[in-house]
Amino acid sequence: MGGFHLAPTELANRINPTVQDFASLNPNYIITGHCTGAKAQAELTEKFPQQHITYGVGTLFHFD
C-alpha cells in the first residue's frame, strides 16, 4: 500500500519491473496512491484486475 512514485516520465522504465515483481509476490491487494502515476496504475489494473485498488485522501480500508 502506498504511492510508488512512478509518475515522472524518467521513471517509466521502472513500471514493468515493478509489475513483474508484484506478480512474483502474488499479493492479495496492491493499493496505490496518486503518485504511483496513471500509467503504472493502468498497468497494475490490467495485470491485477481484482487485487489493484487505488485510493485517495480519506479512503478507509477494512481488512478481515
N, C-alpha and C positions, 0 to 999 in steps of 0.2 A: 504494500500500500504506500503510495506516495507519488510525488512528481518526479519523473525520471530525467528531467532536463534534457530532452532530446529535440526540443523545438527549434533551436537555431540551425540554419541551413548547414553550417560547417560540421554539425554533428549527425547529419543524415546517414553517414556511413556506419553509425553505431546502432541504427534501428534494427536491421536484420540480425546481427549477432545477439542483440538483446532479446528479440523474439525467439530466436533459436535456443538461447539459454533458458528462457522460461519454458519452452517446450520440453527441454530435458528435465526440468523440475516437476512438470505436470502439476501445477498448483490448483487448488480448489478455486481460488479467486486471484485476479490481478486487478487491483483497484488503483486507477491513475488520476492524478490531478491535471490541471490545465497546462502546467509547464512540461508535461510529457510531450506535448505537441500534437497537433491534429493528425499529421502523417503517421506518427508512431501509434497513436490511439486507433487510427483506422486499421493499421496492420495488425494490432493486437486483437481488435474486434473480429477481423477476418479469420485469424488463426484460432482464436479462443472465443467463439460467439457466446458461450454460456458462462465462461469464467471472467471475461473482461467487463469491468464496471467502471464508469467514470464518475467522478464526484466533484462537488463544488463546495463553497463555504456553506456551512450549516447542514450538510448532509449527515444523516445519522445511519449507522450500521448496527444491526443486532445479529450476533452470531450465536448459534446454538452450540 
